[in-house]
């Protein structure tokens, strides 16, 4: 009997212990679930990655100063080297332009001589006009010396002939004297006519000379082409002066270019870099070969190629993240500023060139640097 009671109590205690254990586990599970819920509520949300296109680009300068010379000059001294930074007004090289200046002086001399010759011809032309007018007036008024003398002889002979005819009428003189005077009078008249014709021909010759020396009438059609022989000497001289003036202007303008000062080539950028030098000291410049190139570092952009299958998602003004290969710890913000209207084939792939501007000009990005670009398409 006692043994049965003892067994019953032990079973009762075991059941109570199992219930307590079950209750404790349930409470722990509830606490764990609540803690997990609170943790999930306070954990920050992961950011959503923006859609983008990745590409490879190169830093390029959009503005450059190409130095070329189209006149006779030599390199006297070079002050800079390739890769050197230069500033506004800084001398880059000096020029030996003695030959060019001598050509300017020679052209000025030729021009002054041509102007002097033109003035001489203009004076001669005016004198010729005055001579023609004077001869015409003398011919019209019979005041030419030779004509005047013949007229006097003619008048005298006519008077004598009149007297002889009266005497002949009175049979005071033989008829032969009258006939001699009549023949003499005829000869004088013939001489006068010949003299007048000679004077007219002389005036015509002077008019022809005047026409050859003077410019044609302003009323003549200018569009009518004329052979060179039809131009007057005055016209030819004026044309020569115009050509010499134009040549002199060109020669002087070649030395008065914006990048030349005191026979030195100077930089025209506030912030530039020497990209190339193609001559050495003492070299003679050639028109087909540039002397040097200066790139404006304030005009740098990124040039990248986008595959044709992605270009539809790239828009003007799209944000761009730029990472230079030289230092991936740096990054720059930029924007798409230009999409090429022409696709090109590069390494067997069709791509579209794009241009990217960036704001942080910290002098780290240099021309021809390689960069990775991420173009955002949202």
C-alpha positions as CSV (number, residue, x, y, z in Angstrom):
1,X,0.0,0.0,0.0
2,X,2.7,2.4,0.9
3,X,4.7,1.4,-2.2
4,X,1.7,2.2,-4.4
5,X,1.3,5.7,-2.8
6,X,5.0,6.4,-3.3
7,X,4.8,5.5,-7.0
8,X,1.8,7.7,-7.5
9,X,3.5,10.7,-6.0
10,X,6.6,10.2,-8.1
11,X,4.5,10.1,-11.3
12,X,2.6,13.2,-10.2
13,X,5.9,15.1,-9.6
14,X,7.2,13.9,-13.0
15,X,4.1,15.2,-14.8
16,X,4.4,18.6,-13.0
17,X,8.0,18.9,-14.0
18,X,7.2,18.1,-17.7
19,X,4.5,20.8,-17.7
20,X,6.9,23.4,-16.3
21,X,9.5,22.5,-18.8
22,X,7.1,22.7,-21.7
23,X,5.9,26.1,-20.5
24,X,9.4,27.4,-20.3
25,X,10.3,26.4,-23.8
26,X,7.2,28.0,-25.1
27,X,8.1,31.3,-23.4
28,X,11.6,31.2,-24.8
29,X,10.3,30.6,-28.3
30,X,7.9,33.5,-27.9
31,X,10.7,35.8,-26.7
32,X,13.0,34.7,-29.6
33,X,10.2,35.4,-32.1
34,X,9.6,38.8,-30.6
35,X,13.3,39.7,-30.6
36,X,13.6,38.6,-34.3
37,X,10.6,40.7,-35.2
38,X,12.1,43.8,-33.5
39,X,15.4,43.2,-35.1
40,X,13.8,42.9,-38.5
41,X,11.9,46.2,-37.9
42,X,15.0,48.1,-37.0
43,X,17.3,46.8,-39.7
44,X,17.8,49.4,-42.6
45,X,16.6,48.6,-46.2
46,X,19.3,47.8,-48.8
47,X,19.6,50.5,-51.5
48,X,18.4,49.6,-55.0
49,X,21.2,49.7,-57.7
50,X,20.5,52.3,-60.4
51,X,20.3,50.9,-63.9
52,X,23.5,51.8,-65.9
53,X,25.7,51.0,-68.8
54,X,29.5,50.6,-68.3
55,X,32.0,51.6,-71.0
56,X,35.6,52.6,-71.5
57,X,36.6,56.2,-72.3
58,X,39.6,58.5,-72.9
59,X,40.2,62.0,-71.7
60,X,40.5,64.4,-74.6
61,X,40.8,68.2,-75.1
62,X,38.2,69.8,-77.2
63,X,40.2,73.0,-77.8
64,X,43.8,73.1,-79.0
65,X,46.2,75.7,-80.4
66,X,47.9,74.4,-83.6
67,X,50.8,76.6,-84.5
68,X,51.5,76.8,-88.3
69,X,53.6,79.2,-90.3
70,X,52.9,80.0,-94.0
71,X,55.8,82.4,-94.4
72,X,59.6,82.2,-94.4
73,X,60.9,81.7,-90.8
74,X,63.2,79.6,-88.7
75,X,63.2,78.3,-85.2
76,X,65.5,80.5,-83.2
77,X,65.0,79.0,-79.7
78,X,62.5,76.6,-78.0
79,X,61.5,77.5,-74.4
80,X,59.2,74.5,-73.6
81,X,59.1,70.7,-73.7
82,X,56.3,68.2,-74.6
83,X,54.1,67.7,-71.5
84,X,55.0,71.0,-69.9
85,X,52.1,73.1,-68.5
86,X,52.0,76.6,-69.9
87,X,49.9,79.7,-69.1
88,X,48.5,82.7,-70.9
89,X,51.1,84.8,-72.7
90,X,54.0,82.5,-71.8
91,X,56.7,82.4,-74.6
92,X,56.9,79.0,-76.3
93,X,59.5,79.6,-78.9
94,X,61.3,82.5,-80.7
95,X,61.4,83.1,-84.5
96,X,64.1,84.2,-86.9
97,X,62.0,86.3,-89.4
98,X,64.8,88.3,-91.0
99,X,64.1,87.0,-94.5
100,X,60.4,87.7,-94.1
101,X,61.0,91.3,-92.9
102,X,63.4,91.8,-95.9
103,X,60.5,90.7,-98.2
104,X,58.2,93.2,-96.5
105,X,60.8,96.0,-97.1
106,X,61.3,95.0,-100.7
107,X,57.5,94.9,-101.3
108,X,57.2,98.4,-99.7
109,X,59.9,99.7,-102.1
110,X,58.2,98.2,-105.1
111,X,54.9,99.7,-104.0
112,X,56.3,103.2,-103.5
113,X,58.0,102.9,-106.9
114,X,54.8,101.8,-108.6
115,X,52.9,104.7,-107.0
116,X,55.6,107.1,-108.2
117,X,55.3,105.7,-111.8
118,X,51.6,106.0,-111.6
119,X,51.9,109.6,-110.6
120,X,54.3,110.3,-113.4
121,X,51.8,108.7,-115.9
122,X,48.9,110.7,-114.5
123,X,50.8,113.9,-114.8
124,X,51.9,113.0,-118.4
125,X,48.3,112.1,-119.1
126,X,47.1,115.5,-117.9
127,X,49.7,117.2,-120.0
128,X,48.7,115.2,-123.0
129,X,45.0,116.3,-122.5
130,X,46.1,119.9,-122.3
131,X,48.3,119.6,-125.4
132,X,45.4,118.2,-127.4
133,X,43.0,120.9,-126.3
134,X,45.6,123.6,-127.1
135,X,46.3,122.2,-130.6
136,X,42.6,121.9,-131.3
137,X,42.0,125.5,-130.3
138,X,44.9,126.7,-132.4
139,X,43.6,124.7,-135.4
140,X,40.1,126.1,-135.0
141,X,41.3,129.7,-134.5
142,X,44.1,129.5,-137.0
143,X,46.6,130.6,-134.3
144,X,49.1,127.9,-135.0
145,X,52.4,129.4,-136.1
146,X,52.8,127.5,-139.3
147,X,49.2,128.0,-140.3
148,X,49.3,131.6,-139.3
149,X,52.4,132.2,-141.5
150,X,50.8,130.5,-144.5
151,X,47.6,132.5,-144.1
152,X,49.7,135.7,-144.0
153,X,51.5,134.6,-147.2
154,X,48.2,133.7,-148.8
155,X,46.6,137.0,-147.9
156,X,49.7,138.9,-149.2
157,X,49.6,136.9,-152.5
158,X,45.9,137.5,-152.9
159,X,46.5,141.2,-152.6
160,X,49.3,141.2,-155.1
161,X,47.3,139.1,-157.5
162,X,44.4,141.6,-157.3
163,X,46.8,144.5,-158.2
164,X,48.3,142.5,-161.0
165,X,44.9,141.7,-162.5
166,X,44.1,145.4,-162.5
167,X,47.4,146.2,-164.2
168,X,46.7,143.4,-166.7
169,X,43.4,144.9,-167.4
170,X,45.1,148.1,-168.4
171,X,47.7,146.1,-170.3
172,X,50.4,147.5,-168.1
173,X,52.0,144.1,-167.4
174,X,52.3,140.8,-169.2
175,X,49.8,138.0,-168.5
176,X,52.6,135.7,-167.4
177,X,53.0,137.7,-164.2
178,X,49.4,137.2,-163.3
179,X,49.6,133.5,-164.1
180,X,52.7,133.1,-161.9
181,X,50.9,134.7,-159.0
182,X,47.8,132.6,-159.6
183,X,50.0,129.4,-159.6
184,X,51.7,130.7,-156.4
185,X,48.3,131.3,-154.8
186,X,47.2,127.8,-155.7
187,X,50.3,126.3,-154.2
188,X,49.8,128.3,-151.0
189,X,46.2,127.1,-150.7
190,X,47.3,123.5,-151.3
191,X,50.1,123.8,-148.7
192,X,47.6,125.2,-146.2
193,X,45.2,122.3,-146.8
194,X,48.1,119.8,-146.4
195,X,49.2,121.6,-143.2
196,X,45.7,121.5,-141.7
197,X,45.5,117.8,-142.5
198,X,48.8,117.2,-140.9
199,X,47.7,119.1,-137.8
200,X,44.5,117.0,-137.6
201,X,46.4,113.8,-138.0
202,X,48.8,114.9,-135.2
203,X,45.8,115.6,-132.9
204,X,44.4,112.1,-133.8
205,X,47.7,110.5,-133.0
206,X,47.7,112.3,-129.6
207,X,44.1,111.2,-129.0
208,X,45.1,107.6,-129.7
209,X,48.0,107.9,-127.2
210,X,45.6,109.4,-124.7
211,X,43.2,106.5,-125.1
212,X,45.9,103.9,-124.6
213,X,47.2,105.6,-121.5
214,X,43.9,106.5,-119.8
215,X,41.2,104.3,-118.3
216,X,38.3,103.3,-120.5
217,X,34.9,105.0,-120.2
218,X,33.1,104.3,-116.9
219,X,30.0,103.6,-118.9
220,X,31.6,100.6,-120.6
221,X,30.1,97.3,-119.4
222,X,32.5,95.9,-116.8
223,X,31.3,92.3,-117.2
224,X,32.6,92.1,-120.8
225,X,35.9,90.2,-120.7
226,X,38.9,92.0,-122.3
227,X,42.3,90.8,-123.4
228,X,45.3,92.1,-121.5
229,X,46.3,94.3,-124.5
230,X,43.1,96.3,-124.2
231,X,43.9,97.6,-120.8
232,X,45.5,101.1,-120.5
233,X,48.9,101.7,-119.0
234,X,47.1,103.6,-116.2
235,X,44.9,100.6,-115.5
236,X,47.9,98.2,-115.6
237,X,49.8,100.4,-113.1
238,X,46.8,100.7,-110.8
239,X,46.3,96.9,-110.9
240,X,50.0,96.5,-110.1
241,X,49.7,98.8,-107.1
242,X,46.6,96.9,-105.9
243,X,48.4,93.6,-106.0
244,X,51.4,95.0,-104.2
245,X,49.2,96.5,-101.5
246,X,47.4,93.1,-101.0
247,X,50.8,91.3,-100.9
248,X,52.2,93.8,-98.3
249,X,49.0,93.4,-96.2
250,X,49.4,89.6,-96.2
251,X,53.1,89.8,-95.3
252,X,52.4,92.1,-92.4
253,X,49.3,90.1,-91.3
254,X,51.4,86.9,-91.1
255,X,53.6,88.5,-88.4
256,X,50.6,90.1,-86.6
257,X,48.8,86.9,-85.6
258,X,47.4,86.6,-82.1
259,X,49.9,84.0,-81.0
260,X,53.0,86.0,-82.2
261,X,54.4,88.8,-80.0
262,X,57.9,90.4,-80.4
263,X,58.9,87.5,-82.8
264,X,57.9,85.0,-80.2
265,X,55.1,82.4,-80.2
266,X,53.0,82.7,-77.0
267,X,50.4,80.6,-75.3
268,X,46.8,81.8,-75.7
269,X,45.3,79.6,-73.0
270,X,45.1,80.3,-69.3
271,X,45.8,76.6,-68.5
272,X,47.5,74.6,-71.3
273,X,49.9,71.8,-71.9
274,X,52.4,71.3,-74.7
275,X,51.1,68.3,-76.7
276,X,53.7,68.1,-79.5
277,X,56.7,69.9,-80.9
278,X,57.8,69.0,-84.5
279,X,60.8,71.2,-85.0
280,X,64.3,71.7,-83.5
281,X,66.2,74.9,-83.1
282,X,67.5,76.2,-86.4
283,X,64.9,74.3,-88.5
284,X,63.1,76.1,-91.4
285,X,59.3,76.0,-91.1
286,X,57.2,74.3,-93.8
287,X,53.6,75.2,-94.4
288,X,52.5,71.5,-94.5
289,X,54.0,70.7,-91.1
290,X,52.7,72.2,-87.9
291,X,55.2,73.7,-85.5
292,X,53.5,72.7,-82.2
293,X,50.2,71.9,-80.5
294,X,49.0,73.3,-77.2
295,X,45.9,71.6,-75.6
296,X,43.6,73.7,-73.4
297,X,43.3,71.8,-70.1
298,X,40.1,73.7,-69.2
299,X,38.4,72.0,-72.2
300,X,38.9,68.4,-71.2
301,X,36.0,65.9,-71.8
302,X,35.6,62.2,-71.8
303,X,35.2,60.4,-75.2
304,X,33.6,57.0,-75.0
305,X,32.1,54.5,-77.4
306,X,28.8,52.9,-76.7
307,X,27.7,49.6,-78.4
308,X,24.8,50.0,-80.8
309,X,22.7,47.6,-78.7
310,X,22.9,49.9,-75.7
311,X,22.8,53.4,-77.3
312,X,19.0,53.5,-77.2
313,X,19.1,53.9,-73.4
314,X,21.7,56.7,-73.4
315,X,20.2,60.3,-73.4
316,X,21.7,63.8,-73.5
317,X,22.1,65.0,-69.9
318,X,22.3,61.5,-68.4
319,X,24.4,61.3,-65.2
320,X,27.8,59.6,-65.5
321,X,30.2,58.2,-62.9
322,X,33.8,58.5,-64.0
323,X,36.6,56.4,-62.5
324,X,40.2,57.0,-63.8
325,X,42.3,53.9,-64.3
326,X,45.3,55.8,-62.9
327,X,43.6,55.9,-59.5
328,X,40.3,54.0,-58.8
329,X,40.0,55.7,-55.4
330,X,39.0,58.9,-57.3
331,X,35.7,59.4,-59.0
332,X,34.1,62.2,-60.9
333,X,30.6,63.2,-61.7
334,X,29.7,64.0,-65.3
335,X,26.9,64.3,-67.9
336,X,26.4,63.2,-71.4
337,X,26.8,66.3,-73.6
338,X,26.9,64.9,-77.1
339,X,25.8,61.8,-79.0
340,X,27.4,61.3,-82.4
341,X,25.1,61.2,-85.4
342,X,27.4,58.7,-87.0
343,X,28.2,55.2,-85.9
344,X,31.6,53.7,-86.4
345,X,33.1,50.3,-86.5
346,X,35.8,49.6,-83.9
347,X,37.5,46.2,-83.5
348,X,34.7,44.6,-85.5
349,X,32.0,46.1,-83.3
350,X,29.6,48.9,-84.3
351,X,29.7,51.7,-81.7
352,X,28.4,55.3,-81.3
353,X,30.9,57.9,-79.9
354,X,29.6,60.0,-77.0
355,X,31.1,63.0,-75.2
356,X,31.0,63.4,-71.4
357,X,31.6,66.6,-69.5
358,X,32.8,66.7,-65.9
359,X,33.0,69.4,-63.3
360,X,35.8,68.6,-60.9
361,X,38.9,69.9,-62.8
362,X,41.4,69.1,-60.1
363,X,44.4,68.8,-62.5
364,X,44.5,65.0,-62.0
365,X,42.8,63.9,-65.2
366,X,45.2,64.5,-68.0
367,X,44.7,64.3,-71.8
368,X,44.8,60.6,-73.0
369,X,44.1,59.2,-69.6
370,X,41.9,56.0,-69.7
371,X,38.8,56.0,-67.6
372,X,35.9,53.7,-66.8
373,X,32.5,55.3,-67.1
374,X,29.1,54.2,-65.8
375,X,26.2,55.9,-67.6
376,X,23.0,55.9,-65.7
377,X,19.9,55.1,-67.8
378,X,17.1,55.9,-65.3
